[in-house]
């Protein structure tokens, strides 16, 4: 070996090395930075996971709530139909020919069919019951119109007798005929409870009005007065 090479190697081995304290500080700083980076990445992943869970949790209650509301609405509608049917049989069973089932239908179709049968019968019977009173009111209207417009010269009201009062007094003679007419034209006499209540109220108003007017004119026209009072009793 060349003596110069030995000398070079000796110089290198004896050359002062880097301070161990500085090296330790650098390594500690690198490790600290690495740990900080790992902690930041871990925190970021945890935050993303938490955000995803929150978003999922917020979406789920809305869907569940919408489904529950839909089911509750259908259930309430079905229960209301069943409740109406039970009340019809309990309160108006004597007017219904439909036989009350031991167990009500569970489906909407079954409940709708049974409810339609009950209401059709009640509406039809109600219209037929009101037919007689409607006929009397119609005749009263004819008498009233005749007093204003009388091209035939008919005297339907006067000191002797009133046309409407005469019709009311002879109700037994035409009641069956009016009922038969109402049955033959049942589709015309399908009257719901609201209209029947309004018709009955109008009848009471007309009856009270007629009775009071009859009482005022009783001295001059006793027969007509008695007829109008009888009409009020029939209504």
FENUR-V613663 format. One record per pair of residues at least 24 apart in sequence whose ideal C-beta (glycine too) atoms are under 6 Angstrom apart, sorted by sequence separation. I is the first residue (numbers start at 1). J is the second residue. D is the distance in Angstrom with one decimal. If there is no record, write none. Layout:
i:j:d
I:J:D
I:J:D
This chain:
i:j:d
140:164:4.0
96:121:6.0
139:164:5.2
207:232:4.0
139:167:4.4
207:235:4.3
85:114:6.0
81:111:4.3
85:115:5.8
88:118:5.0
136:167:5.9
136:168:5.5
203:235:4.9
81:115:5.7
132:175:5.6
135:178:5.1
132:178:5.5
131:178:5.1
131:182:4.0
128:182:4.3
169:227:5.8
165:224:5.9
128:189:5.7
169:230:5.6
124:186:5.2
127:189:3.1
159:221:5.3
161:223:5.8
162:224:4.4
165:227:2.4
168:230:5.8
127:190:5.9
165:228:5.1
168:231:3.5
171:234:5.9
127:191:3.9
126:191:5.4
162:227:5.3
124:190:5.8
130:196:5.8
165:231:5.7
168:234:5.4
123:190:4.8
123:191:5.9
123:192:5.6
130:199:5.4
126:196:4.8
133:203:5.1
133:235:5.9
